[in-house]
Every structure is written in C-alpha cells, then in structure tokens.
Amino acid sequence: MAHKITAANGAAYKHALGKFINPAQLGGIELASIDDGPGRGVRTAWVNTGSGLRYKVVIDRGLDIADCFYGPHSLCFQTYGGISSGSPARDLGGEWLKGFFGGMLTCCGPQHVGGPATIDGVEYGVHGTHSNTPAELELICQSEPADGVYSMSITGTVRTARLFGPNVELRRTIRSTLGEAALHIHDCFINRGNTPARHCWLMHFNFGYPLLDEGSLIVYRGKVRPRKGCESWFGRKDFKTVPAPIARHAGGGEDVAFVDVQSDRKGMCRVGLVNRALGLGVELSYLKSHFPLLANWHHFGANEYVMGLEPLSGKMENQGQELSIAPGEHREYSCSLRVLTAKQELDELIGRHG
C-alpha cells in the first residue's frame, strides 16, 4: 500500500508539490556496483529516504544492509575488510568471518546460526550460508510524490538450494517511506523441497561509532541468560552502559547473552541503543512470536568497537527451540528499524530499559 506524506510522517515535503519535477530530488533508490577492491562487481542499492536516513542494500550478499547513516552520523559498524564478493568457500568452519562486513544488518541462517557444528552428519559453518548467497532482484518500486505515492521498496529472492535438498527460498522486501527515518524488512521463507528443512534465522544488527560510544545506553527489558564464561560481564549492574574500548575484548574477546525480551500487549518487542550526547537513538521493533529470543553481542575492542542486537527465531548454543520448515510451508518474519531524535522519543525508548 502506498504511503502519503503527512505532517506526522513527512513535514519537510508538506508543500513540495509544484516545486520539483524529478522525484530523485527528494530521495529514492539508486542501483550501482562496487568498482574496486574485494567487492568489485557486487551489486548494491542506495536508499535515500529523504529524512536524513540513507542505507546501502547489498544485493549480492543476501539483500542485507551495509552502510547506514543518519545525517552526518554512521549508525553501524564496518569491519576492516569491508564488503567483498560472497563465496561458497566461506560456508564451512570459521571462514564466514573473512567475509563478514559488519554493516547495519547481516542475516544468519537459514539452516544454522552460531559456531561451526556437525548436526545429523551435516557440517555447518559459522552462521550459515545466507550472507554469501547472491539475491535475484525481483522488483524496485520508487516513490512517485506527484501521484501520491511516497513508499519505496526493493524485493528479491535468495535460494538455499542443492540436488536432494534442502531447497528453501527467501523472498525479502525492504521498504521505506519518503520523509520517514525508518526501514521495514519483511522476510518470507518457503520450503520448495519435498522433505523438512532445518531452520533458524538471526537478524544480526551491528551498531558502531559514533552512535555507539562511551555512555551510550543499550535498551531492552527481560531475563538475561549469559553464554557460559560471560556471567561476570552480564552480572554487572551497568552492563547496558557502553564502555570505552577495553582490553578484555581485544582480538577475539567478546561477551554474549540471550535475552527473553518482554513484549507489549500487542506482542511487540522494542529494543535499541541511545546516545544522549548526540541526541540520537535507534529502535528495533519485531513480534515476539517471530523472534522469541534476542542475542546481545558485546565486542568493545580497540578499533573493532561494536555491539549487536540480534533477534533470533530458533536454536543457538542450546538456547531456543529447534525449528524446521515442512515441504510447501511458509514462515514469515518482520522487523523495523527507526531512528529517533526527539527527546520525548528517546525518553520513551529508555523507559524500556528495565
């Protein structure tokens, strides 16, 4: 459904009609390809929402999201290696880490998340195959303000496929509305094969400097279950207050917990990160029925300074439920990211701190 800009969701364009002829003057989606380095040839789509929020969809890396900015500020973490071409060679062992670009969103699955494992005789690498699989671009919808259409979206399919199975299709749509500092992701999986397919889905949101900085507040409310060895870190009273870079997280140092997030009366979970000094915050919202758990990753190493909020559908490291998708079955997930700048909005999000 098209969304019209109103004073509530696009005051900047309230009197725009008659003052432009090309909608790209206000925002939109621009297709491009990286032309240098390890990501040469990788297809991308830059989405400019016209609200200050702009982000890069990486078509050849599972339609995930790399760069993400609000005004002059980056919202996400980027690894030193940056974007590279996806490769099936990174699907086993720990090779996934060589291609991990960080970015705003790197999804994990759809059969396995977590560390390398052999399950029922099948070998799985770190966080599965999705991130190294190119998407087939299906549809680009641009905003057309002159026609009262202010929504824009990109849709594509990602196939996890092999002879004898599993054969699972993901159809993903990422949508924004001109004048709104938000993005909405809808994922629909269908098992195209003739046998049940093991399934787990993790949306790996990676926040970085300057949104993530000393004193930023990690926001969620719910029971926290630290990974083994992380009890002392998550046992501190102030573990949701971001520290300066610490020696404990140098190299592969990290701390991880699983959170049973408290949802509201509509079953919606709202979590996020607030930087009071910048007057800037980001809220993630999703249905508890889609993602029963949230993984919270802390890696505050010098230069590699990142915090992850990761809605999780199934089982990871003995947390959560084993899932599978039956032949012909659909399984759907939705998640939204919204940038907050108004004091009232930031206060409201912080009120969910718990």
Order of alpha helices (4+ residues) and beta strands (2+ residues): alpha-beta-beta-beta-beta-beta-alpha-beta-beta-beta-beta-beta-beta-beta-beta-beta-beta-beta-alpha-beta-beta-beta-beta-beta-beta-beta-alpha
